[in-house]
Amino acid sequence: MDRAYWNALEHTYPKAVFSVLDHDTAGRIAGRIQALAGAGRTAADFGCGPGQMTALLRHAFARVEACDWSPALLDQAQARLAEDPKVRFHHFDLAGTEASPFAPVDLGLCSNVLIMPSAEARERIWNRLAELIAPAGTLLLIVPSHESALFTGFRRMDWNLRAGVPGGEAEDRSLETTAGSAAREQGVRFIDGVPTKHFLREELRVHLGDRGFSSVEFTKLPYPWTTEFDNPPDWMAEPLPWHWLVEARR
């Protein structure tokens, strides 16, 4: 997941990248943004991509800082938002060492940014996010759920068993073969061939607590089984797989 990878998605981003916002049919993300808005408050879209989330923020906050490390995706975000004067765009690598291009904000939104397999890179991003949230500010964090990935593995085996596959063979068919066991244990699982970090709920509590966030609330952002399987059976309904939406306050 380097800069070249994200730049290459300039024309295929909507199809190639899972859109949490599009699958949030209950409007949980928009609801939290509105609840945290206020006159004169500032926000940042960390890893804004083509600007889907930025478009939500600009209607609720007095100023929005949108940053991404892909120039191609930043250009798309600027075009989407028609150079709205409330939004400032920054070519900025959250895992880099350069100085932050804007002051700490009241609300930081970070959606599917902390997903690279490198623990070192993730640590730098965690520290940068903490640096850019103002005192009494809030971080809205969206990440893939490791619990959901484990549940998906159970559902895969369950499907095989219901189809009459013997237990041992059903278990073998359900094993992931695209990531080593050590990587899977740490939550790195492959999505469409790309190693992607997934997070446990308690793991997130530790990361946020270590960085001065005292109040942490979790909400599931569910999405359909068709995102996990081709032609899932009709009986495979709720509970659904999910991402974590985390609201962390100073």
C-alpha positions in Angstrom: 0.0 0.0 0.0 2.5 2.6 -1.2 1.9 5.9 -2.9 2.0 4.3 -6.3 -0.8 1.9 -5.3 -3.1 4.7 -4.3 -2.2 6.9 -7.3 -3.0 4.0 -9.6 -6.6 4.0 -8.2 -7.3 7.4 -9.7 -9.8 6.1 -12.2 -11.0 3.0 -10.4 -11.3 4.1 -6.8 -15.1 3.6 -6.5 -14.9 0.0 -7.7 -11.5 -1.0 -6.2 -11.9 0.4 -2.7 -14.6 -0.7 -0.3 -16.7 2.3 0.6 -17.8 2.3 4.2 -19.9 5.4 3.5 -21.9 3.8 0.7 -22.6 0.7 2.9 -23.6 2.8 5.9 -27.3 2.7 4.9 -28.3 3.6 8.5 -26.4 6.9 8.3 -24.4 6.2 11.5 -21.3 8.1 10.2 -23.2 11.2 9.1 -25.2 11.1 12.4 -22.0 11.2 14.5 -20.5 14.0 12.4 -23.7 16.1 12.9 -23.7 15.4 16.6 -20.1 16.6 17.0 -20.5 19.7 14.8 -20.9 23.3 16.1 -20.4 26.9 15.3 -16.8 27.8 14.7 -15.6 24.2 15.1 -12.9 22.7 12.9 -12.4 19.2 11.4 -9.9 17.2 9.5 -10.3 14.3 7.0 -7.2 12.2 7.5 -6.6 10.3 4.3 -9.4 12.0 2.5 -9.0 10.0 -0.8 -11.4 11.4 -3.5 -13.3 13.4 -0.8 -16.4 11.4 0.0 -16.2 12.0 3.7 -14.9 15.6 3.3 -18.1 16.4 1.6 -20.0 15.5 4.8 -17.6 17.4 7.0 -17.8 20.7 5.0 -21.5 21.1 5.7 -21.1 20.7 9.4 -17.9 22.6 10.3 -16.5 26.1 9.9 -13.2 24.8 8.4 -12.1 21.4 7.1 -8.5 20.3 6.6 -8.3 17.4 4.0 -5.1 15.5 3.6 -3.9 12.6 1.6 -0.6 11.3 0.4 -1.8 10.7 -3.2 -1.8 13.8 -5.4 -4.1 12.1 -7.9 -6.8 11.4 -5.3 -6.4 14.9 -3.8 -7.0 16.4 -7.3 -10.3 14.3 -7.4 -11.3 15.6 -3.9 -10.7 19.2 -5.0 -12.7 18.7 -8.2 -15.6 17.1 -6.2 -15.8 20.0 -3.7 -15.5 22.7 -6.4 -12.8 24.5 -4.5 -15.0 25.2 -1.5 -13.2 28.0 0.5 -14.1 26.2 3.8 -11.9 23.3 2.8 -8.1 23.3 2.6 -6.2 20.5 0.9 -2.8 19.2 1.9 -0.5 16.7 0.2 0.6 15.1 3.5 1.9 11.6 4.6 0.5 10.8 8.0 3.3 8.3 8.5 6.0 10.7 7.4 8.3 12.9 9.4 7.4 16.3 8.0 5.7 19.0 10.2 1.9 18.9 10.3 0.5 21.4 7.8 -2.4 22.6 10.1 -3.2 23.1 13.7 -5.0 20.5 15.9 -8.7 20.3 15.1 -11.9 19.7 17.1 -12.9 16.6 15.1 -10.6 14.3 13.2 -12.2 11.7 10.9 -9.9 8.8 9.9 -11.5 6.2 7.7 -9.6 3.0 6.6 -6.2 4.7 6.9 -4.6 2.5 9.6 -4.7 -0.6 7.4 -1.2 -1.1 6.2 0.6 -4.2 7.4 3.6 -2.3 8.8 3.3 -1.9 12.5 6.0 0.8 12.5 4.0 2.9 9.9 0.8 2.4 11.9 2.5 3.6 15.1 3.6 6.8 13.4 0.1 7.4 12.2 -1.4 6.8 15.7 1.0 9.4 17.1 0.2 11.9 14.4 -3.5 11.5 14.9 -3.1 12.1 18.6 -1.0 15.2 17.8 -3.6 16.7 15.6 -6.7 16.3 17.8 -7.2 19.4 20.0 -7.7 19.3 23.8 -11.3 18.2 24.4 -11.4 17.1 20.8 -12.8 13.9 19.2 -11.4 11.3 16.9 -13.8 9.3 14.7 -11.9 6.3 13.6 -13.1 3.7 11.1 -11.2 0.4 10.7 -11.8 -3.2 9.7 -12.8 -5.4 12.5 -10.6 -8.4 13.4 -13.6 -10.0 15.3 -15.6 -9.7 12.1 -12.8 -11.4 10.1 -12.9 -14.3 12.5 -16.6 -14.5 12.4 -16.4 -14.6 8.6 -14.1 -17.6 8.9 -16.7 -19.3 11.1 -19.4 -18.5 8.5 -17.3 -20.0 5.7 -16.9 -23.3 7.6 -20.6 -23.3 8.6 -21.5 -22.9 5.0 -19.4 -25.9 4.1 -20.8 -28.0 6.9 -24.4 -27.2 5.9 -23.5 -28.2 2.3 -22.6 -31.7 3.5 -18.8 -31.3 3.5 -17.2 -33.5 6.2 -15.9 -31.7 9.2 -12.2 -32.0 8.6 -12.5 -31.0 4.9 -14.8 -28.1 5.8 -12.3 -26.8 8.2 -9.5 -27.1 5.6 -11.6 -25.3 3.1 -12.2 -22.5 5.5 -8.6 -21.8 6.3 -7.0 -18.6 4.8 -4.0 -19.5 2.7 -3.0 -16.0 1.6 -1.4 -14.9 4.9 0.9 -16.5 7.4 -0.4 -17.6 10.8 1.7 -14.9 12.6 0.3 -12.2 10.4 -3.3 -13.4 10.8 -2.8 -13.5 14.6 -1.9 -9.8 14.5 -4.9 -9.0 12.3 -3.3 -8.7 8.9 -5.6 -10.4 6.4 -5.8 -10.3 2.7 -8.6 -8.3 1.0 -8.5 -8.8 -2.8 -4.9 -9.8 -2.6 -3.8 -6.8 -0.5 -2.6 -7.3 3.1 -4.9 -5.3 5.3 -4.7 -4.7 9.1 -7.9 -5.5 11.1 -8.3 -4.4 14.7 -9.7 -6.0 17.8 -12.0 -3.8 20.0 -9.7 -4.1 23.0 -6.6 -3.5 20.9 -8.1 -0.2 19.8 -8.8 0.7 23.5 -5.1 0.2 24.3 -3.9 2.3 21.4 -6.2 5.2 22.2 -5.8 5.0 25.9 -2.0 5.2 25.5 -2.4 8.4 23.6 -4.6 10.3 26.0 -8.1 9.4 24.9 -10.2 8.7 28.0 -13.6 8.0 26.5 -13.9 5.4 23.8 -17.2 4.2 22.3 -17.7 1.5 19.7 -20.4 1.2 17.0 -20.6 -1.6 14.4 -20.9 -0.5 10.8 -22.5 -3.6 9.2 -22.3 -4.5 5.5 -23.8 -7.4 3.5 -22.4 -10.9 3.2 -22.0 -10.3 -0.6 -18.9 -8.2 0.3 -17.3 -11.3 1.8 -18.6 -14.2 -0.4 -19.8 -14.7 -4.0 -23.5 -15.7 -4.0 -23.9 -16.3 -0.3 -26.9 -18.5 0.6 -30.2 -16.9 1.6 -30.0 -18.3 5.1 -26.8 -16.4 5.7 -28.3 -13.2 7.2 -27.7 -11.4 10.5 -25.4 -11.1 12.3 -23.6 -9.4 9.4 -19.8 -8.6 9.1 -18.8 -5.1 10.2 -16.2 -2.4 10.5 -15.6 -0.6 13.7 -16.7 3.1 14.1 -14.8 4.3 17.1 -15.5 7.7 18.8 -12.6 8.6 21.1 -12.6 11.8 23.1 -9.8 13.6 25.0 
